[in-house]
Amino acid sequence: MFTYIKLKNYKSFRNVELNLCNKKGIPRNIVLLYGENGCGKSNLVNVFYTLSQFFRTMQVKDIIDDIISNRTNEIEDIESFKEFLKSNLKETEAIIKESKTINSTENMEIELGFNINGLSGSYYIETNNSQIIHEKLNFVKTKNKTNYFDIISLPNSEPKFTLNSNIILDKFFLSDTLKNIRKYAGKHSLLSILLYESKDKQASYFKSAISDNFHNVLHELFNISCLIRLNNYTQTETGGILNPIIRKLDDGIISVSKKTELLNIEKALNIYFKNIVRDFISVEYRFENTNQEGNLHYSLYLNRYIGNEIISIPFEYESSGISSLLNLLPYFLDLFQGCTVIIDEMDRGIHDILFENMLNILKDNNNGQLILTLHNTNIMENPDLRDNVYFIITNKDKTKEIKNVNDFNRRLYKSNNLKDLYFNSTYGALPIDNQLNLATIIDIIYNSNPNKLKETE
């Protein structure tokens, strides 16, 4: 689990820290982030997606080449597909460009603290406008803080680094790693190099080549599962614990050998939706052959009552709320597998009562950590969840800070209603209370263009 986040010059945050632990120093398994529109909730959780991108820069070219070579017959517009992949699998400079605070002259810094089996550590990455200039990983073994690696790579100079020889046990793998650091430092993070090597080599060899503690740290960092919303588009990133088939449940292409697995998912979805949709009868997958031998195209259908008749409805015609519930399921599974799961606006399109029931279940039945942003203030009235509430506050000097509900001077008693206190401006993080004057806005638009008013009459 993650214990803290520190950010400098990252998107809308000049300098901010988020403590994810309770007063006893134990990481919270659910973190609920509230704040007014535009305060930076999405930017804050997006840092996990940014790190996932930094960890995959070595894979970009290979992934694109592999997909294109193996799925050419299934893709009608290869060039458009390449552009789509490049927008989701970025090189280091492109990641920095979209992440570093606009007009910032100082470096971007991201630091994450984590706790694995009672042992604490931290990962730090710093960039200028075009490359990684500092990356380090620390992990505490018993009482001693151990530096696993520390790499400084300034422009136009050889990298300076230390690499703890105790974390890489195989001498040939160690030699390759040292060569790769000298070759790629600045362009790629060491974690990206190691993730690439883990995919390139047999899992058993890679695991035996590094120490158990180092393997546990990599497993924690590489298996962050994100659902991030940007400009009304959904962008997802997964750490990869689960089979890729589970990421796209409504429609896609699988090999014939995977059909049995998908039918098992169908059984699970029948249980899932039976407890959510009142007029639900069943779900079913329908299969069609593709142009490529050995592959099947699958589509999900919902069978439900419309009046007194049972209608089979392609899932693409379902409501945004039902779609959200389907899209969330893989992330719930990641959570139960022990992943850290990040979901932006998790409550979007979901009824308040259903959403609260889901959170109650997830709080008591997960092996990982769920960090989410939301707007549903009814959750604040839940006594089992209110200690997990955080607020992103914009101060009078326009700086930002993030506080847990228990970090404020006002003590919160069991008899207090957190939602009422929030609406009474006890914690800040509320929208501007000025009335939105739509009449004035409309008047400005139409009076500045009189012809437009005539066209609408």
BANU-342659 format. One record per residue (C-alpha): x, y, z; residue in three letters. Coordinates in nm, 2 decimals. Example, Ala and Ser with C-alpha at 12.3 -4.5 7.8 and 13.67 -1.06 7.14 Angstrom:
BEGIN
1.23 -0.45 0.78 ALA .
1.37 -0.11 0.71 SER .
END
This chain:
BEGIN
0.00 0.00 0.00 MET .
0.11 0.36 -0.06 PHE .
0.17 0.58 0.25 THR .
0.22 0.93 0.10 TYR .
0.25 1.13 -0.22 ILE .
0.47 1.43 -0.27 LYS .
0.45 1.65 -0.58 LEU .
0.64 1.95 -0.71 LYS .
0.55 2.12 -1.03 ASN .
0.32 1.84 -1.14 TYR .
0.02 1.97 -1.34 LYS .
-0.17 2.21 -1.12 SER .
0.03 2.14 -0.80 PHE .
0.34 2.35 -0.73 ARG .
0.41 2.18 -0.40 ASN .
0.18 1.95 -0.22 VAL .
0.18 1.64 0.00 GLU .
-0.08 1.38 0.07 LEU .
-0.05 1.16 0.38 ASN .
-0.24 0.83 0.31 LEU .
-0.20 0.69 0.66 CYS .
-0.41 0.70 0.97 ASN .
-0.29 0.84 1.31 LYS .
-0.12 0.51 1.38 LYS .
0.08 0.53 1.06 GLY .
-0.12 0.25 0.89 ILE .
-0.20 0.31 0.53 PRO .
-0.58 0.35 0.47 ARG .
-0.72 0.08 0.24 ASN .
-0.98 0.34 0.10 ILE .
-0.90 0.70 0.03 VAL .
-1.19 0.94 -0.06 LEU .
-1.09 1.26 -0.23 LEU .
-1.33 1.56 -0.24 TYR .
-1.30 1.91 -0.37 GLY .
-1.46 2.17 -0.58 GLU .
-1.45 2.14 -0.96 ASN .
-1.11 2.23 -1.10 GLY .
-0.93 2.20 -0.77 CYS .
-0.70 1.92 -0.91 GLY .
-0.86 1.59 -0.79 LYS .
-0.81 1.43 -1.13 SER .
-0.46 1.57 -1.15 ASN .
-0.37 1.42 -0.81 LEU .
-0.48 1.07 -0.90 VAL .
-0.33 1.10 -1.25 ASN .
0.02 1.09 -1.09 VAL .
-0.02 0.71 -1.07 PHE .
-0.10 0.69 -1.44 TYR .
0.20 0.91 -1.51 THR .
0.43 0.68 -1.32 LEU .
0.28 0.38 -1.51 SER .
0.37 0.56 -1.83 GLN .
0.73 0.62 -1.71 PHE .
0.76 0.25 -1.63 PHE .
0.66 0.15 -1.98 ARG .
0.87 0.38 -2.21 THR .
1.10 0.09 -2.31 MET .
0.80 -0.11 -2.43 GLN .
0.65 0.15 -2.66 VAL .
0.81 0.04 -2.99 LYS .
0.79 -0.33 -2.92 ASP .
0.42 -0.31 -2.82 ILE .
0.33 -0.12 -3.14 ILE .
0.53 -0.35 -3.36 ASP .
0.39 -0.66 -3.20 ASP .
0.03 -0.55 -3.22 ILE .
0.06 -0.44 -3.58 ILE .
0.24 -0.76 -3.69 SER .
-0.01 -0.99 -3.52 ASN .
-0.34 -0.80 -3.59 ARG .
-0.29 -0.64 -3.93 THR .
-0.59 -0.83 -4.07 ASN .
-0.82 -0.71 -3.79 GLU .
-0.73 -0.34 -3.82 ILE .
-0.88 -0.14 -4.11 GLU .
-0.68 0.18 -4.05 ASP .
-0.32 0.09 -3.94 ILE .
-0.20 0.45 -3.93 GLU .
-0.49 0.57 -3.71 SER .
-0.43 0.27 -3.48 PHE .
-0.06 0.36 -3.45 LYS .
-0.15 0.71 -3.35 GLU .
-0.39 0.58 -3.09 PHE .
-0.12 0.36 -2.94 LEU .
0.13 0.64 -2.94 LYS .
-0.11 0.86 -2.75 SER .
-0.14 0.60 -2.48 ASN .
0.21 0.46 -2.48 LEU .
0.44 0.77 -2.47 LYS .
0.81 0.83 -2.47 GLU .
0.97 1.01 -2.18 THR .
0.97 1.36 -2.32 GLU .
0.61 1.34 -2.42 ALA .
0.51 1.22 -2.07 ILE .
0.70 1.51 -1.92 ILE .
0.54 1.76 -2.16 LYS .
0.19 1.66 -2.05 GLU .
0.27 1.63 -1.68 SER .
0.50 1.91 -1.58 LYS .
0.34 2.24 -1.47 THR .
0.29 2.48 -1.76 ILE .
0.55 2.76 -1.76 ASN .
0.73 2.61 -1.47 SER .
1.11 2.68 -1.47 THR .
1.18 2.44 -1.19 GLU .
1.20 2.06 -1.22 ASN .
0.91 1.83 -1.18 MET .
0.94 1.59 -0.88 GLU .
0.72 1.29 -0.79 ILE .
0.78 1.09 -0.47 GLU .
0.57 0.79 -0.35 LEU .
0.60 0.63 -0.01 GLY .
0.49 0.27 0.03 PHE .
0.46 -0.01 0.28 ASN .
0.50 -0.38 0.19 ILE .
0.45 -0.64 0.46 ASN .
0.53 -0.39 0.73 GLY .
0.84 -0.25 0.56 LEU .
0.85 0.10 0.43 SER .
1.02 0.25 0.12 GLY .
1.00 0.53 -0.13 SER .
1.04 0.59 -0.50 TYR .
1.15 0.93 -0.64 TYR .
1.17 1.06 -0.99 ILE .
1.27 1.41 -1.11 GLU .
1.27 1.56 -1.46 THR .
1.36 1.87 -1.64 ASN .
1.17 1.97 -1.95 ASN .
1.29 1.68 -2.16 SER .
1.45 1.40 -1.96 GLN .
1.47 1.22 -1.63 ILE .
1.76 1.37 -1.43 ILE .
1.72 1.19 -1.10 HIS .
1.57 0.85 -1.00 GLU .
1.61 0.67 -0.67 LYS .
1.45 0.38 -0.48 LEU .
1.48 0.32 -0.10 ASN .
1.35 0.03 0.10 PHE .
1.37 -0.03 0.47 VAL .
1.48 -0.38 0.57 LYS .
1.41 -0.42 0.94 THR .
1.54 -0.10 1.10 LYS .
1.80 0.00 0.84 ASN .
1.71 0.22 0.54 LYS .
1.87 0.08 0.23 THR .
1.92 0.26 -0.09 ASN .
1.84 0.02 -0.38 TYR .
1.96 0.26 -0.65 PHE .
2.02 0.63 -0.70 ASP .
2.08 0.75 -1.06 ILE .
2.16 1.11 -1.16 ILE .
2.17 1.19 -1.53 SER .
2.23 1.55 -1.62 LEU .
2.21 1.66 -1.98 PRO .
2.52 1.61 -2.20 ASN .
2.70 1.41 -1.92 SER .
2.76 1.05 -1.82 GLU .
2.52 0.92 -1.56 PRO .
2.64 0.89 -1.20 LYS .
2.47 0.61 -1.01 PHE .
2.49 0.36 -0.73 THR .
2.32 0.02 -0.75 LEU .
2.29 -0.20 -0.45 ASN .
2.45 -0.53 -0.55 SER .
2.24 -0.72 -0.30 ASN .
1.92 -0.66 -0.50 ILE .
2.04 -0.83 -0.82 ILE .
2.17 -1.18 -0.75 LEU .
2.26 -1.30 -1.10 ASP .
2.60 -1.16 -1.22 LYS .
2.50 -1.17 -1.59 PHE .
2.17 -0.99 -1.52 PHE .
2.37 -0.74 -1.30 LEU .
2.61 -0.68 -1.58 SER .
2.33 -0.62 -1.84 ASP .
2.16 -0.38 -1.60 THR .
2.47 -0.17 -1.55 LEU .
2.52 -0.15 -1.93 LYS .
2.15 -0.04 -1.97 ASN .
2.18 0.23 -1.71 ILE .
2.48 0.38 -1.89 ARG .
2.30 0.35 -2.22 LYS .
1.95 0.46 -2.13 TYR .
1.97 0.68 -1.82 ALA .
1.77 1.00 -1.88 GLY .
1.57 0.86 -2.17 LYS .
1.42 0.57 -1.96 HIS .
1.37 0.51 -1.59 SER .
1.55 0.21 -1.45 LEU .
1.21 0.07 -1.36 LEU .
1.12 0.09 -1.72 SER .
1.43 -0.10 -1.81 ILE .
1.36 -0.37 -1.55 LEU .
0.99 -0.41 -1.65 LEU .
1.11 -0.45 -2.01 TYR .
1.36 -0.72 -1.90 GLU .
1.09 -0.90 -1.70 SER .
0.87 -0.92 -2.01 LYS .
1.16 -1.03 -2.23 ASP .
1.29 -1.31 -2.00 LYS .
1.12 -1.61 -1.84 GLN .
0.93 -1.52 -1.52 ALA .
1.12 -1.78 -1.32 SER .
1.46 -1.65 -1.43 TYR .
1.38 -1.29 -1.37 PHE .
1.24 -1.37 -1.02 LYS .
1.55 -1.57 -0.93 SER .
1.78 -1.30 -1.06 ALA .
1.67 -1.04 -0.81 ILE .
1.62 -1.04 -0.43 SER .
1.28 -1.13 -0.28 ASP .
1.24 -0.78 -0.13 ASN .
1.33 -0.61 -0.46 PHE .
1.08 -0.84 -0.64 HIS .
0.81 -0.74 -0.39 ASN .
0.88 -0.37 -0.45 VAL .
0.87 -0.40 -0.83 LEU .
0.54 -0.60 -0.80 HIS .
0.39 -0.32 -0.59 GLU .
0.49 -0.05 -0.83 LEU .
0.42 -0.23 -1.15 PHE .
0.07 -0.34 -1.05 ASN .
-0.09 -0.01 -1.01 ILE .
-0.43 -0.02 -1.18 SER .
-0.58 0.31 -1.30 CYS .
-0.90 0.44 -1.44 LEU .
-0.84 0.81 -1.52 ILE .
-1.09 1.05 -1.69 ARG .
-0.94 1.33 -1.90 LEU .
-1.15 1.59 -2.08 ASN .
-1.46 1.36 -2.09 ASN .
-1.25 1.07 -2.23 TYR .
-1.17 0.76 -2.03 THR .
-0.80 0.65 -2.03 GLN .
-0.71 0.33 -1.85 THR .
-0.39 0.17 -1.74 GLU .
-0.35 -0.16 -1.56 THR .
-0.06 -0.32 -1.39 GLY .
-0.14 -0.65 -1.55 GLY .
-0.21 -0.90 -1.27 ILE .
-0.52 -1.01 -1.44 LEU .
-0.56 -1.17 -1.78 ASN .
-0.60 -0.90 -2.05 PRO .
-0.94 -1.05 -2.15 ILE .
-1.09 -0.91 -1.83 ILE .
-1.01 -0.55 -1.92 ARG .
-1.26 -0.53 -2.20 LYS .
-1.58 -0.70 -2.11 LEU .
-1.83 -0.57 -2.36 ASP .
-1.67 -0.64 -2.70 ASP .
-1.34 -0.76 -2.84 GLY .
-1.14 -1.03 -3.01 ILE .
-1.00 -1.34 -2.84 ILE .
-0.83 -1.66 -2.95 SER .
-1.06 -1.97 -2.96 VAL .
-0.86 -2.12 -2.67 SER .
-0.98 -1.83 -2.45 LYS .
-1.35 -1.89 -2.51 LYS .
-1.40 -2.10 -2.19 THR .
-1.25 -1.83 -1.98 GLU .
-1.49 -1.58 -2.13 LEU .
-1.79 -1.80 -2.06 LEU .
-1.68 -1.82 -1.70 ASN .
-1.68 -1.44 -1.69 ILE .
-2.03 -1.46 -1.83 GLU .
-2.14 -1.66 -1.53 LYS .
-1.99 -1.41 -1.30 ALA .
-2.16 -1.12 -1.48 LEU .
-2.50 -1.29 -1.44 ASN .
-2.45 -1.28 -1.06 ILE .
-2.31 -0.92 -1.07 TYR .
-2.60 -0.76 -1.26 PHE .
-2.87 -0.97 -1.10 LYS .
-2.80 -0.78 -0.78 ASN .
-2.79 -0.44 -0.95 ILE .
-3.05 -0.42 -1.23 VAL .
-3.42 -0.47 -1.13 ARG .
-3.55 -0.59 -1.47 ASP .
-3.24 -0.80 -1.55 PHE .
-3.28 -1.16 -1.67 ILE .
-2.93 -1.26 -1.79 SER .
-2.63 -1.17 -1.99 VAL .
-2.47 -1.37 -2.27 GLU .
-2.17 -1.35 -2.50 TYR .
-2.22 -1.40 -2.87 ARG .
-1.94 -1.51 -3.09 PHE .
-1.85 -1.46 -3.46 GLU .
-1.55 -1.58 -3.66 ASN .
-1.30 -1.32 -3.77 THR .
-1.09 -1.29 -4.08 ASN .
-0.80 -1.42 -3.88 GLN .
-0.81 -1.80 -3.83 GLU .
-0.82 -1.91 -3.46 GLY .
-0.98 -1.59 -3.34 ASN .
-1.33 -1.50 -3.23 LEU .
-1.51 -1.17 -3.20 HIS .
-1.73 -1.15 -2.89 TYR .
-2.01 -0.91 -2.80 SER .
-2.20 -0.88 -2.47 LEU .
-2.58 -0.88 -2.46 TYR .
-2.82 -0.81 -2.17 LEU .
-3.15 -0.99 -2.16 ASN .
-3.40 -0.77 -1.97 ARG .
-3.77 -0.70 -1.95 TYR .
-3.91 -0.41 -2.16 ILE .
-4.28 -0.41 -2.05 GLY .
-4.38 -0.78 -2.04 ASN .
-4.14 -0.88 -2.31 GLU .
-3.78 -1.01 -2.27 ILE .
-3.55 -0.82 -2.51 ILE .
-3.19 -0.90 -2.59 SER .
-3.00 -0.57 -2.60 ILE .
-2.65 -0.52 -2.73 PRO .
-2.44 -0.38 -2.44 PHE .
-2.34 -0.08 -2.65 GLU .
-2.70 0.05 -2.62 TYR .
-2.71 0.03 -2.24 GLU .
-2.71 0.35 -2.02 SER .
-2.39 0.52 -1.91 SER .
-2.46 0.40 -1.56 GLY .
-2.47 0.04 -1.65 ILE .
-2.16 0.09 -1.86 SER .
-1.98 0.24 -1.57 SER .
-2.07 -0.06 -1.35 LEU .
-1.93 -0.30 -1.61 LEU .
-1.61 -0.10 -1.66 ASN .
-1.55 -0.09 -1.28 LEU .
-1.57 -0.47 -1.23 LEU .
-1.21 -0.54 -1.35 PRO .
-1.08 -0.28 -1.11 TYR .
-1.26 -0.44 -0.82 PHE .
-1.10 -0.77 -0.92 LEU .
-0.76 -0.60 -0.92 ASP .
-0.83 -0.47 -0.57 LEU .
-0.91 -0.82 -0.44 PHE .
-0.59 -0.94 -0.60 GLN .
-0.39 -0.69 -0.38 GLY .
-0.34 -0.41 -0.63 CYS .
-0.35 -0.04 -0.56 THR .
-0.64 0.08 -0.76 VAL .
-0.70 0.44 -0.87 ILE .
-1.04 0.55 -1.00 ILE .
-1.13 0.90 -1.09 ASP .
-1.50 1.00 -1.04 GLU .
-1.59 0.65 -0.94 MET .
-1.94 0.76 -0.85 ASP .
-2.02 0.88 -1.21 ARG .
-2.36 0.76 -1.32 GLY .
-2.41 0.53 -1.02 ILE .
-2.71 0.58 -0.78 HIS .
-2.61 0.71 -0.44 ASP .
-2.74 0.41 -0.24 ILE .
-2.58 0.15 -0.47 LEU .
-2.25 0.35 -0.46 PHE .
-2.24 0.35 -0.08 GLU .
-2.32 -0.02 -0.07 ASN .
-2.03 -0.08 -0.31 MET .
-1.79 0.12 -0.09 LEU .
-1.90 -0.07 0.22 ASN .
-1.82 -0.40 0.05 ILE .
-1.49 -0.28 -0.09 LEU .
-1.37 -0.14 0.25 LYS .
-1.42 -0.47 0.43 ASP .
-1.33 -0.71 0.15 ASN .
-1.02 -0.59 -0.03 ASN .
-0.65 -0.69 -0.01 ASN .
-0.52 -0.38 -0.18 GLY .
-0.58 -0.01 -0.16 GLN .
-0.85 0.20 -0.33 LEU .
-0.79 0.57 -0.40 ILE .
-1.07 0.75 -0.56 LEU .
-1.22 1.09 -0.64 THR .
-1.59 1.16 -0.60 LEU .
-1.87 1.41 -0.56 HIS .
-2.12 1.21 -0.37 ASN .
-2.13 1.38 -0.04 THR .
-2.38 1.13 0.11 ASN .
-2.08 0.91 0.18 ILE .
-1.97 1.16 0.44 MET .
-2.26 1.05 0.66 GLU .
-2.14 0.69 0.67 ASN .
-1.97 0.65 1.01 PRO .
-1.75 0.37 0.87 ASP .
-1.61 0.58 0.59 LEU .
-1.58 0.93 0.71 ARG .
-1.23 0.89 0.86 ASP .
-1.12 0.81 0.50 ASN .
-1.23 1.15 0.37 VAL .
-0.98 1.40 0.23 TYR .
-1.03 1.75 0.10 PHE .
-0.83 1.94 -0.16 ILE .
-0.82 2.30 -0.05 ILE .
-0.74 2.61 -0.25 THR .
-0.60 2.87 0.00 ASN .
-0.65 3.25 -0.03 LYS .
-0.30 3.28 -0.18 ASP .
-0.40 3.01 -0.44 LYS .
-0.17 2.75 -0.30 THR .
-0.32 2.40 -0.25 LYS .
-0.31 2.16 0.04 GLU .
-0.47 1.82 0.10 ILE .
-0.60 1.73 0.45 LYS .
-0.77 1.44 0.60 ASN .
-1.09 1.52 0.79 VAL .
-0.91 1.45 1.12 ASN .
-0.62 1.70 1.04 ASP .
-0.83 2.01 1.10 PHE .
-0.84 2.20 1.43 ASN .
-1.21 2.12 1.47 ARG .
-1.24 1.79 1.64 ARG .
-1.49 1.55 1.48 LEU .
-1.72 1.37 1.72 TYR .
-1.93 1.06 1.65 LYS .
-2.24 1.27 1.69 SER .
-2.13 1.52 1.43 ASN .
-2.27 1.51 1.07 ASN .
-1.97 1.55 0.85 LEU .
-2.18 1.64 0.55 LYS .
-2.34 1.93 0.73 ASP .
-2.00 2.05 0.86 LEU .
-1.87 2.04 0.50 TYR .
-2.16 2.23 0.36 PHE .
-2.12 2.49 0.64 ASN .
-1.76 2.56 0.51 SER .
-1.59 2.39 0.81 THR .
-1.33 2.23 0.58 TYR .
-1.33 2.46 0.27 GLY .
-1.31 2.27 -0.06 ALA .
-1.66 2.40 -0.16 LEU .
-1.75 2.55 -0.50 PRO .
-1.77 2.93 -0.52 ILE .
-2.10 3.04 -0.37 ASP .
-2.16 3.33 -0.62 ASN .
-2.47 3.28 -0.82 GLN .
-2.41 3.18 -1.18 LEU .
-2.58 3.45 -1.39 ASN .
-2.68 3.26 -1.71 LEU .
-2.90 3.55 -1.82 ALA .
-2.60 3.78 -1.85 THR .
-2.40 3.52 -2.03 ILE .
-2.67 3.46 -2.28 ILE .
-2.72 3.83 -2.33 ASP .
-2.35 3.88 -2.40 ILE .
-2.34 3.60 -2.65 ILE .
-2.65 3.70 -2.85 TYR .
-2.60 4.08 -2.83 ASN .
-2.25 4.05 -2.96 SER .
-2.39 3.86 -3.26 ASN .
-2.75 3.99 -3.34 PRO .
-2.78 3.77 -3.65 ASN .
-2.74 3.45 -3.44 LYS .
-3.06 3.54 -3.25 LEU .
-3.26 3.58 -3.58 LYS .
-3.13 3.24 -3.71 GLU .
-3.27 3.06 -3.40 THR .
-3.62 3.22 -3.43 GLU .
END
